[in-house]
Amino acid sequence: MMISRPAIAVVIGLLVALAVIAPLAWLINTRDWGVALMLLVPFIVYGLIRLARALAHWANPPPDMPSRDDGF
């Protein structure tokens, strides 16, 4: 049984997001200094978006464009 690349990409993305967001939310909620971590949240979200784009590209790469050397 072969697992497809899109399914693997979704699982990896969800696991990474859960592994990053859950501890961050717990620290923000339970520590007095956790509020300072809110300054990191935009950068973490940006990193997760970049990861999602990279996984999407890996899971479904765009078709190769013909070059001038191909005779088209």
C-alpha positions in Angstrom: 0.0 0.0 0.0 1.5 3.3 -1.1 0.6 6.5 0.8 0.2 9.5 -1.5 2.4 12.6 -1.2 -0.5 14.9 -0.4 -1.5 12.7 2.5 2.0 12.7 3.9 2.3 16.4 3.5 -0.9 17.0 5.4 0.1 14.7 8.2 3.6 16.4 8.5 2.0 19.8 8.4 -0.5 19.0 11.1 2.1 17.4 13.4 4.5 20.3 13.1 1.7 22.8 13.7 0.5 20.9 16.7 4.1 20.5 18.1 4.7 24.2 17.8 1.3 25.8 18.6 0.3 23.6 21.6 3.4 24.4 23.8 3.4 28.0 22.7 -0.3 28.4 23.7 0.4 26.6 27.0 3.4 28.8 27.9 1.4 32.0 27.0 -1.5 30.8 29.2 0.4 29.5 32.2 3.5 31.7 32.7 3.7 35.3 33.8 6.3 36.0 31.1 4.2 34.1 28.6 2.7 37.3 27.3 6.1 38.3 26.0 5.9 35.3 23.7 3.1 37.0 21.8 5.8 39.0 20.1 7.0 35.7 18.5 3.6 34.6 17.3 3.6 36.4 13.9 7.0 35.0 13.1 5.9 31.5 14.0 2.8 31.7 12.0 4.8 33.0 9.0 7.1 30.0 9.4 4.2 27.7 9.4 2.8 29.3 6.3 6.2 28.9 4.6 6.3 25.2 5.7 2.8 24.7 4.3 3.8 26.2 0.9 6.9 24.0 0.8 4.9 20.9 1.6 2.3 21.8 -1.0 5.0 22.2 -3.6 6.6 18.9 -2.6 3.2 17.1 -2.7 2.1 18.5 -6.0 5.0 20.0 -8.0 4.1 22.2 -11.0 4.5 20.6 -14.4 7.8 21.3 -16.2 7.6 24.1 -18.6 9.0 23.4 -22.0 12.2 25.2 -22.8 13.6 26.5 -26.0 15.9 23.4 -26.3 12.8 21.1 -26.5 12.0 22.4 -30.0 8.9 24.3 -29.2 
